[in-house]
């Protein structure tokens, strides 16, 4: 089994506490459906900065809005796990990347 990072892009933040509770329930239900495939439910991202090659910094807006880590047999299987993700309902997307293990680490 390999590890895959699900990188969430876009979607909508809840405007009210009631919407936030409803959204959290959808996320937790989705994670529950993934079962033991979930290694780390992850977190949403807030403010960010980039360090440039010259050492300077630049503020960035989140292109990636959050992440989770899952285990799956293949990239295709990991992509299948992303179907039904609540971020998709808000017009967002899920990018899936294999986390390649480095020998000896």
C-alpha positions as CSV (number, residue, x, y, z in Angstrom):
1,X,0.0,0.0,0.0
2,X,1.2,3.5,-0.9
3,X,0.4,6.8,0.7
4,X,-1.3,9.5,-1.3
5,X,-1.9,13.2,-0.5
6,X,-5.3,14.5,-1.4
7,X,-4.8,18.2,-2.0
8,X,-8.1,20.1,-1.9
9,X,-8.5,23.2,-4.2
10,X,-11.3,25.7,-4.0
11,X,-14.7,25.0,-2.5
12,X,-16.6,27.2,-0.1
13,X,-16.0,28.2,3.5
14,X,-19.2,28.1,5.6
15,X,-20.7,31.6,6.3
16,X,-22.5,30.7,9.5
17,X,-22.0,28.4,12.4
18,X,-24.9,26.3,11.3
19,X,-23.4,25.9,7.8
20,X,-20.0,25.1,9.4
21,X,-21.6,22.3,11.5
22,X,-23.4,20.9,8.5
23,X,-20.1,21.0,6.4
24,X,-18.1,19.3,9.2
25,X,-20.8,16.5,9.4
26,X,-20.4,15.9,5.7
27,X,-16.6,15.7,5.9
28,X,-16.7,13.4,8.9
29,X,-19.3,11.2,7.1
30,X,-17.1,11.0,4.1
31,X,-14.0,10.2,6.1
32,X,-16.0,7.5,8.0
33,X,-16.9,5.9,4.6
34,X,-13.2,5.8,3.7
35,X,-12.5,3.7,6.9
36,X,-8.9,2.6,7.5
37,X,-7.7,4.1,4.2
38,X,-7.5,7.5,6.0
39,X,-4.0,7.9,7.5
40,X,-4.5,11.6,8.4
41,X,-7.7,13.5,7.9
42,X,-5.6,16.6,7.5
43,X,-6.6,20.3,7.9
44,X,-7.7,23.3,5.9
45,X,-5.0,25.9,5.1
46,X,-4.9,29.5,6.2
47,X,-2.6,32.3,5.2
48,X,0.6,31.4,3.4
49,X,3.9,32.8,2.2
50,X,6.4,31.6,-0.3
51,X,10.2,31.8,0.1
52,X,11.8,32.7,-3.3
53,X,15.2,31.6,-4.6
54,X,16.7,34.9,-3.7
55,X,15.6,34.5,0.0
56,X,12.8,37.0,-0.2
57,X,9.2,36.2,0.7
58,X,5.9,36.7,-1.1
59,X,2.5,36.4,0.4
60,X,0.4,33.9,-1.4
61,X,-3.3,33.1,-1.5
62,X,-4.2,29.5,-1.0
63,X,-4.4,27.7,-4.3
64,X,-4.5,24.5,-2.2
65,X,-7.1,24.9,0.5
66,X,-6.4,21.8,2.6
67,X,-5.1,18.2,2.5
68,X,-5.7,14.6,3.7
69,X,-3.5,11.5,3.5
70,X,-4.9,8.1,2.5
71,X,-3.4,4.7,1.7
72,X,-4.4,2.9,-1.4
73,X,-3.1,0.2,-3.8
74,X,-2.6,2.6,-6.7
75,X,-3.1,6.2,-7.9
76,X,-6.3,5.1,-9.6
77,X,-7.6,3.6,-6.4
78,X,-6.7,6.8,-4.5
79,X,-8.6,8.8,-7.1
80,X,-11.6,6.6,-6.5
81,X,-11.4,7.4,-2.8
82,X,-11.7,11.1,-3.7
83,X,-15.0,10.7,-5.3
84,X,-17.7,12.0,-3.0
85,X,-15.4,14.4,-1.3
86,X,-17.4,17.4,0.1
87,X,-15.1,19.9,-1.5
88,X,-16.5,18.8,-4.9
89,X,-20.0,19.9,-3.9
90,X,-18.7,23.5,-3.5
91,X,-17.2,23.6,-6.9
92,X,-13.7,22.6,-5.8
93,X,-11.4,19.8,-6.9
94,X,-9.1,17.2,-5.4
95,X,-5.6,16.6,-6.7
96,X,-4.0,13.3,-5.8
97,X,-0.3,12.8,-5.4
98,X,1.6,9.7,-4.4
99,X,4.0,10.3,-1.5
100,X,7.1,8.5,-2.7
101,X,9.0,6.8,0.0
102,X,12.8,7.4,0.0
103,X,14.8,4.3,0.8
104,X,16.6,4.4,4.1
105,X,14.5,7.2,5.6
